[in-house]
Amino acid sequence: MRYYLIIALLQIIKLSCFAVETNVGFTGEYDSIVNVEKMDKAYQKHDTIVFNEFFKEWHQLSLKCKMMESNDTITHLEKIFKEVYHPFKLEKYGWLPREHYSKYRYAILPSNIRYAFVDFIDIEHEYGQIECDTIFKFYPTVELDNAQVLYDDSIFGGVLLAFLSDDFHKKYFLEKWINMPISSKSVDYKTSPEVLKVIFNKQLDKSIVDLRLISTGLRISLMFDTKNDKWIIEQIKQLWIE
């Protein structure tokens, strides 16, 4: 039963994510199944060696990921993502710092981003139903201090999802490497905050970003500083708490 569950989960992931070719060990359907079984056995023994290798190879693959194309919109999205994505420095959002976050070795970043253009930017306006475009194979550069980047993909993400599928408590074990989201859903494994969408005005000099930080919705307004060629955060507003 476990075998068929893993097969189904890996197929779902492949349909919903992009695939990345890799020469490292954790690749292909058969190897994915084998490696989930290896991770299960290592988890039962509290053995970290298999997991160290898994995350190391995922990082090696991530180093090879590059944007397939670039234009003004993608360039601005990269710069904005860098300004608003601070998984281990919650004080950037006006929250109290969490010193224990310095222990995490990796952050799992999304490999796509949603965006839209509007006539005006207003942090108080409701943009919930706006139609967004999506950029896939999005690999932003971020500052993580001592942690390393893992870009989400169908192979490694599928293995991790399959490993988590039958036991919520496995998330606590994985906190030796990554900061797992507070959720009972195994599908939630990417590192908070989750960037929900980026909205620009048509002049590309103002934007807002909606994101989920742990269990709180935040909206960040930014303006583009042409002199220094960077986006500046103007205001952060709480939208909701789950």
C-alpha positions in Angstrom: 0.0 0.0 0.0 2.8 2.3 0.9 4.5 1.7 -2.5 1.3 2.7 -4.4 0.8 5.8 -2.3 4.3 7.0 -3.1 3.8 6.4 -6.8 0.5 8.4 -6.8 2.1 11.3 -4.9 5.1 11.5 -7.2 2.8 11.6 -10.2 0.7 14.4 -8.7 3.8 16.4 -8.0 5.1 15.9 -11.6 1.8 17.2 -13.0 1.8 20.3 -10.8 5.5 21.3 -10.9 8.3 21.6 -13.5 10.9 18.9 -13.8 14.6 19.6 -13.7 17.2 17.2 -15.2 19.9 16.2 -12.9 22.8 13.8 -12.7 22.8 13.6 -8.9 21.6 10.5 -7.0 18.1 11.4 -6.1 16.4 11.3 -9.6 13.9 9.3 -11.6 10.7 7.5 -10.5 12.4 4.3 -9.3 15.2 6.1 -7.4 12.6 8.4 -5.8 10.7 5.4 -4.4 14.0 3.8 -3.2 15.1 7.0 -1.6 11.8 7.5 0.2 12.2 4.0 1.6 15.8 4.8 2.7 14.5 8.0 4.4 11.8 6.1 6.2 14.3 3.6 7.5 16.7 6.3 8.5 13.9 8.2 10.3 13.0 5.1 12.3 16.6 4.9 13.5 17.0 8.7 13.9 19.9 8.4 11.5 20.8 11.8 9.8 23.2 10.6 7.2 20.6 9.9 4.5 19.0 13.2 5.1 22.3 15.1 5.0 23.0 13.6 1.6 19.4 14.3 0.3 19.5 18.0 1.2 23.1 18.3 0.0 22.3 16.9 -3.4 19.1 19.1 -3.6 21.3 22.1 -3.0 23.8 21.0 -5.6 21.0 20.8 -8.1 19.7 24.2 -7.1 23.1 25.8 -7.8 22.6 24.8 -11.4 19.2 26.4 -11.8 19.1 29.5 -13.9 16.4 31.7 -15.3 15.5 30.7 -18.8 14.6 34.2 -19.8 14.8 37.8 -18.5 12.8 41.0 -19.1 11.9 44.1 -17.1 9.1 42.3 -15.2 11.2 39.3 -14.2 14.1 41.6 -13.2 11.7 43.6 -10.9 10.2 40.5 -9.5 13.7 39.2 -8.6 14.5 42.5 -6.8 11.2 42.6 -5.0 11.5 38.9 -3.9 14.9 39.7 -2.4 13.5 42.6 -0.4 10.5 40.8 1.0 11.7 37.2 1.6 13.4 36.9 5.0 12.6 33.4 6.4 15.0 33.6 9.3 14.8 37.4 10.2 11.2 38.0 11.2 12.2 41.4 12.6 12.2 42.5 9.0 8.4 42.3 9.2 8.1 44.1 12.5 8.0 40.9 14.5 10.3 39.9 17.4 13.4 38.0 16.3 13.6 34.3 16.8 17.1 33.4 17.7 16.6 29.6 17.2 16.0 30.2 13.4 19.7 30.5 13.0 20.0 26.7 13.3 18.3 26.0 10.0 20.6 24.9 7.3 18.3 25.3 4.2 15.3 27.3 2.9 13.0 25.8 0.3 12.1 28.5 -2.1 9.2 28.4 -4.6 10.0 27.9 -8.3 7.2 30.1 -9.6 5.7 33.5 -8.8 2.3 35.1 -9.5 2.0 38.7 -10.6 -0.4 41.3 -12.1 -0.5 44.9 -13.3 -3.1 47.4 -12.2 -3.8 51.1 -12.8 -3.1 52.1 -9.3 -1.5 50.8 -6.1 -3.3 51.2 -2.8 -2.4 49.1 0.2 -6.0 49.3 1.5 -7.5 48.1 -1.8 -8.8 44.5 -2.1 -6.9 42.7 -4.8 -8.1 39.2 -3.9 -9.9 38.4 -7.1 -7.4 39.9 -9.5 -6.3 37.6 -12.4 -2.5 36.9 -12.2 0.0 35.6 -14.6 2.6 33.1 -13.4 6.3 32.8 -14.1 7.7 29.3 -13.9 11.3 28.3 -13.4 11.7 31.4 -11.2 15.0 31.2 -9.3 15.6 34.4 -7.2 18.8 35.2 -5.4 18.2 35.8 -1.7 20.4 36.5 1.4 20.1 33.7 4.0 23.2 34.3 6.1 24.5 30.8 6.9 21.6 28.8 5.3 21.6 27.5 1.7 18.9 27.7 -1.0 16.8 24.8 -2.2 14.6 25.6 -5.2 11.4 23.5 -5.2 11.2 20.9 -8.0 9.3 17.8 -9.0 11.9 15.2 -8.0 13.2 16.4 -4.7 9.8 18.0 -3.7 8.1 14.7 -4.6 10.4 12.6 -2.5 10.0 15.0 0.5 6.2 15.0 0.1 6.0 11.2 -0.2 8.2 10.9 3.0 5.9 13.2 4.9 2.7 11.6 3.6 2.0 9.1 6.4 3.2 10.8 9.6 2.8 14.5 10.6 5.5 14.1 13.3 8.2 13.6 10.6 8.1 17.4 10.2 9.7 17.7 13.7 12.5 15.5 12.7 13.2 17.5 9.5 13.6 20.6 11.6 17.2 19.6 11.9 17.6 20.9 8.4 14.6 23.1 7.4 11.9 25.2 9.1 8.7 23.3 8.4 5.5 25.4 8.1 3.0 25.2 10.9 0.4 23.0 9.1 -1.1 19.6 9.4 -0.8 19.2 5.6 2.2 17.3 4.3 2.0 19.3 1.1 3.2 22.4 3.0 6.9 22.0 3.1 8.3 25.2 1.4 9.9 27.7 3.8 7.7 30.5 5.1 7.0 33.2 4.1 5.0 32.2 1.1 4.7 35.0 -1.5 1.1 34.8 -2.7 1.3 37.5 -5.4 3.1 40.7 -6.5 1.0 43.5 -8.0 2.6 46.4 -9.9 1.3 49.7 -11.3 1.8 50.1 -15.0 4.7 52.5 -14.5 6.6 49.8 -12.6 7.5 52.2 -9.8 5.0 51.0 -7.1 4.0 47.6 -6.0 2.4 45.6 -3.2 3.2 42.0 -2.2 0.8 39.7 -0.4 2.4 36.9 1.6 1.7 34.4 4.3 4.2 34.6 7.2 3.7 31.4 9.3 -0.1 31.7 9.9 -0.5 35.5 9.2 -1.3 37.3 6.0 0.8 40.4 5.4 0.7 43.1 2.7 3.9 45.0 1.9 3.9 48.2 -0.1 7.1 49.1 -2.0 8.3 52.0 -4.2 11.1 51.8 -6.8 14.2 53.9 -6.0 15.5 54.7 -9.5 18.7 56.3 -8.2 19.8 53.2 -6.4 18.0 50.7 -8.7 16.2 48.9 -5.9 12.8 48.5 -4.3 12.2 50.1 -0.9 9.6 48.9 1.6 7.3 51.7 2.6 4.7 49.9 4.8 3.7 46.5 6.1 0.1 45.8 7.0 -1.4 42.7 8.6 -4.3 41.3 6.6 -5.5 38.2 8.5 -4.5 35.5 11.0 -5.4 31.8 10.3 
